[in-house]
């Protein structure tokens, strides 16, 4: 840099003691305004030709007593601006780094918390699953106890509920029942005759046909069974299935004389399987029918006592799963 730039007074020393002309910028400074301009130094041929020239007022006791002129070469100003830019950039980068570190720490803490919550949730799920399994076992145990109570009073129904449950559950799958209905099929059919526990033994175990009065008493087992099931919270949804398992498709059944699809589908399935199982089982008053004879009886009552859709599905099941009918064939 030229000497003139190192000692700016040398550029104006020839003006010391002289009266200067008031240029536009000086006039503005003397009235309290600060001005600047970019100018050239014709007397410094080897220096940067442009510099920043600033005029600013001098105030004493809030009065303007003069003005001063400050100037610097453009490269000096540029370097200052560059340093300022670098400083701002570094500060911004440092701020972003601190922000990133803070957010990263927050995310790590949040991730740790979420991970712990997931672990706790899995543990809680396992506990609930175990509780549900225990409840399911109690559920099954209760039903088995109720079914055993019926079998204890009526030896002819021994294994009847078990056979019926297997056939009915498989038939429910053939008819594409919902998951909830399949559960109804699995459990309700084991309890459909639970109401017989309230029928007098003289009627329940009578070796011959029932007279009309006895038959009216026997028919109450559907209502008795429904009342028993309704009082058990986890069996409550099975109430209508147990109640209507002796309804007829044509409306001639009991206890309410329901017609067609007004009868729960689970009950319509039970009616078919129950009748088939009864026909292929020994009774005090008759011998068991063969599978062929029982199917012939189902076809005779198809559309009257039984739902045709259920009968059709039952016949298809007979062809596809003959293993389920092996005992009846042997009889």
C-alpha positions in Angstrom: 0.0 0.0 0.0 1.3 3.5 -0.8 2.6 5.8 1.9 -0.2 8.1 1.3 -2.6 5.5 2.5 -0.5 4.8 5.6 -0.5 8.5 6.5 -3.7 10.2 5.2 -2.7 13.6 6.6 -0.1 13.8 3.8 -2.9 13.8 1.3 -4.4 16.9 2.9 -1.4 18.7 4.5 -1.2 21.2 1.7 -4.7 22.3 2.8 -3.7 23.1 6.4 -4.2 26.8 7.2 -6.2 27.4 4.0 -9.8 28.2 3.6 -11.6 25.3 2.0 -14.5 25.4 -0.4 -17.6 24.0 1.0 -18.4 21.0 -1.2 -21.8 19.3 -1.0 -20.7 16.6 1.5 -19.0 19.1 3.8 -22.1 21.3 3.8 -24.2 18.3 4.7 -21.9 17.4 7.6 -22.0 21.0 8.9 -25.8 20.8 9.2 -25.7 17.5 11.0 -25.8 14.8 8.3 -23.3 12.1 7.7 -22.5 11.4 4.0 -20.2 9.1 2.1 -19.1 8.6 -1.4 -16.7 6.4 -3.4 -14.0 8.5 -5.0 -10.7 8.3 -6.8 -7.2 9.5 -5.8 -5.7 11.0 -8.9 -2.4 11.9 -7.0 -1.9 8.2 -6.0 -1.3 6.5 -9.4 0.1 3.3 -7.8 -2.7 2.9 -5.3 -6.2 1.5 -5.6 -8.0 4.2 -7.5 -11.2 4.0 -5.4 -11.7 4.8 -1.7 -14.5 5.4 0.7 -14.8 9.1 1.7 -17.0 9.9 4.7 -18.0 13.3 6.1 -19.5 13.4 9.6 -20.4 16.4 11.9 -18.5 17.2 15.1 -20.8 18.1 18.0 -19.9 19.7 21.3 -22.7 20.3 23.8 -25.1 19.3 21.1 -23.8 22.0 18.8 -22.1 21.4 15.5 -18.7 23.1 15.6 -17.1 21.4 12.6 -16.8 18.3 10.5 -14.3 15.6 10.0 -13.5 13.6 6.9 -12.7 9.9 7.1 -11.5 7.9 4.2 -10.1 4.5 3.5 -9.2 2.5 0.4 -11.9 0.1 -0.9 -9.6 -2.9 -0.3 -9.4 -2.1 3.4 -13.2 -1.8 3.7 -13.5 -5.0 1.7 -11.2 -6.8 4.0 -13.2 -5.6 7.0 -16.4 -6.7 5.4 -14.9 -10.1 4.6 -13.7 -10.5 8.2 -17.2 -9.5 9.4 -18.7 -12.0 7.0 -16.4 -14.8 8.1 -17.1 -13.9 11.8 -20.9 -14.0 11.1 -20.5 -17.3 9.2 -18.6 -18.8 12.1 -21.1 -17.6 14.6 -23.9 -19.0 12.5 -22.2 -22.3 12.1 -21.5 -22.5 15.8 -25.1 -21.7 16.5 -26.3 -24.4 14.1 -23.9 -26.9 15.7 -25.2 -26.1 19.2 -28.7 -26.4 17.9 -27.9 -29.7 16.3 -26.3 -31.0 19.4 -29.3 -29.9 21.5 -31.8 -31.5 19.0 -29.6 -34.7 18.8 -29.6 -34.9 22.6 -33.4 -34.4 22.7 -33.9 -37.1 20.0 -31.7 -39.5 21.9 -33.5 -38.9 25.1 -36.9 -39.3 23.3 -35.7 -42.4 21.5 -34.6 -43.9 24.9 -37.9 -43.0 26.4 -39.9 -44.5 23.5 -37.7 -47.6 23.6 -38.4 -48.0 27.3 -42.1 -47.4 26.7 -42.1 -50.1 24.0 -40.4 -52.5 26.4 -43.0 -51.8 29.1 -45.8 -52.2 26.5 -44.5 -55.6 25.4 -44.2 -56.7 29.0 -47.8 -55.5 29.6 -49.0 -57.2 26.5 -47.4 -60.5 27.6 -49.0 -60.1 31.0 -52.4 -59.4 29.4 -51.9 -62.4 27.1 -51.1 -64.6 30.0 -54.2 -63.3 31.9 -56.3 -63.9 28.8 -55.1 -67.5 28.5 -55.9 -68.0 32.1 -59.3 -66.6 31.6 -59.8 -68.8 28.6 -58.8 -71.9 30.6 -61.3 -70.9 33.3 -63.9 -70.3 30.6 -63.4 -73.8 29.2 -63.3 -75.3 32.6 -66.6 -73.7 33.5 -68.2 -75.0 30.3 -66.8 -78.5 30.8 -68.2 -78.6 34.3 -71.7 -77.5 33.1 -71.7 -80.1 30.3 -70.5 -82.8 32.7 -73.5 -81.9 35.0 -75.9 -82.7 32.1 -74.1 -85.9 31.2 -74.2 -87.0 34.9 -78.0 -86.7 34.9 -78.6 -88.2 31.4 -76.2 -91.1 30.5 -77.7 -91.3 27.0 -76.3 -87.8 26.2 -72.7 -88.8 27.2 -70.2 -87.6 24.6 -73.2 -86.1 22.7 -72.0 -82.6 23.3 -68.5 -83.4 22.3 -69.5 -85.0 19.0 -71.9 -82.2 18.3 -69.2 -79.6 19.0 -66.8 -81.1 16.5 -69.4 -81.5 13.8 -70.9 -78.0 14.4 -67.6 -76.2 14.5 -66.4 -77.8 11.2 -69.8 -77.0 9.6 -69.4 -73.4 10.8 -66.1 -73.2 9.0 -67.7 -74.7 5.8 -70.3 -71.9 5.9 -67.5 -69.3 6.3 -68.8 -67.9 9.6 -67.0 -64.9 11.1 -64.4 -65.3 13.8 -66.9 -64.3 16.5 -69.5 -66.8 15.2 -66.9 -69.6 15.0 -66.2 -69.0 18.7 -70.0 -69.2 19.3 -70.0 -72.5 17.4 -67.1 -73.8 19.4 -68.5 -73.0 22.8 -72.3 -72.7 22.6 -72.9 -76.1 21.2 -71.3 -77.7 24.2 -74.0 -76.1 26.3 -77.1 -76.3 24.2 -78.7 -79.0 26.4 -77.6 -77.5 29.7 -81.2 -76.7 30.5 -82.0 -80.4 30.9 -80.4 -80.1 34.3 -83.8 -78.6 35.4 -85.9 -81.4 33.9 -87.3 -84.1 36.3 -85.4 -87.4 35.9 -88.8 -89.2 35.5 -89.2 -87.4 32.2 -85.6 -87.0 31.2 -84.9 -90.8 31.6 -88.2 -92.1 30.5 -87.6 -95.2 28.3 -90.6 -94.7 26.1 -92.2 -91.7 24.2 -93.3 -88.7 26.2 -97.0 -87.9 26.6 -98.1 -84.3 25.6 -97.8 -83.0 29.2 -94.3 -84.5 29.6 -93.3 -83.1 26.2 -94.3 -79.6 27.2 -92.1 -79.9 30.3 -89.2 -81.3 28.2 -89.4 -78.4 25.8 -88.7 -75.9 28.7 -85.1 -77.1 28.7 -84.3 -74.5 26.0 -85.6 -71.6 28.1 -83.9 -73.0 31.3 -80.6 -73.3 29.4 -80.9 -69.8 28.1 -81.5 -68.4 31.6 -78.5 -70.3 33.0 -76.2 -69.0 30.2 -77.5 -65.4 30.5 -76.4 -65.2 34.1 -72.8 -66.0 33.3 -71.1 -62.8 31.9 -68.7 -64.5 29.5 -71.4 -66.7 28.1 -74.0 -64.0 27.7 -73.6 -63.8 23.9 -74.6 -67.4 23.6 -78.0 -67.0 25.2 -80.1 -66.7 22.0 -78.2 -69.6 20.4 -79.1 -71.9 23.3 -82.6 -70.6 23.5 -83.5 -71.2 19.8 -81.7 -74.4 19.0 -85.1 -76.2 18.6 -86.7 -73.7 16.3 -87.8 -74.9 12.9 -87.1 -73.2 9.6 -90.8 -73.1 8.8 -91.7 -71.5 12.1 -93.1 -74.7 13.8 -90.4 -75.0 16.5 -90.1 -73.7 20.0 -89.9 -71.7 22.2 -90.8 -68.6 20.0 -91.7 -70.1 16.7 -89.1 -68.1 14.8 -89.1 -68.4 11.0 -86.1 -68.7 8.5 -83.3 -66.3 9.0 -84.8 -64.8 12.1 -83.3 -67.8 13.8 -79.6 -67.2 14.7 -77.4 -68.9 12.1 -75.6 -70.7 14.8 -78.9 -72.2 16.0 -79.8 -73.3 12.5 -76.5 -75.1 12.2 -77.1 -76.7 15.7 -80.5 -77.8 14.7 -79.2 -79.8 11.8 -76.2 -81.3 13.6 -78.2 -82.0 16.8 -80.9 -83.9 14.8 -78.3 -85.9 12.9 -76.4 -86.8 16.1 -79.6 -87.7 17.9 -80.7 -90.0 15.0 -77.3 -91.8 14.9 -77.2 -92.3 18.7 -78.8 -95.1 20.7 -81.8 -94.1 22.8 -83.7 -96.1 25.4 -86.7 -96.3 23.0 -84.8 -97.1 19.7 -81.5 -98.1 18.2 -79.3 -95.6 16.3 -79.9 -95.0 12.6 -77.1 -95.4 10.1 -75.5 -92.4 8.5 -77.3 -93.1 5.2 -80.7 -93.3 7.0 -80.1 -90.2 9.0 -79.2 -88.2 5.9 -82.3 -89.4 4.2 -84.3 -88.0 7.2 -82.5 -84.7 6.9 -83.5 -84.5 3.2 -87.2 -85.3 4.1 -87.3 -82.3 6.5 -85.1 -80.0 4.3 -86.8 -76.6 4.0 -89.3 -77.3 6.8 -87.5 -78.3 9.9 -84.0 -77.4 8.6 -82.4 -74.5 6.7 -81.7 -75.8 3.1 -78.4 -73.9 3.0 -77.2 -75.6 6.2 -78.3 -79.0 5.0 -76.5 -78.5 1.7 -73.3 -77.5 3.5 -73.7 -80.5 5.8 -73.9 -82.9 2.9 -70.8 -81.3 1.3 -69.0 -81.7 4.6 -70.1 -85.4 4.7 -68.3 -85.9 1.3 -65.2 -83.9 2.1 -64.7 -85.0 5.8 -65.9 -88.6 6.0 -63.6 -89.0 9.0 -66.0 -87.0 11.1 -68.7 -89.5 10.4 -66.8 -92.7 11.0 -68.5 -93.6 14.3 -71.9 -93.1 12.8 -71.1 -95.3 9.8 -69.9 -98.0 12.2 -73.2 -97.8 14.1 
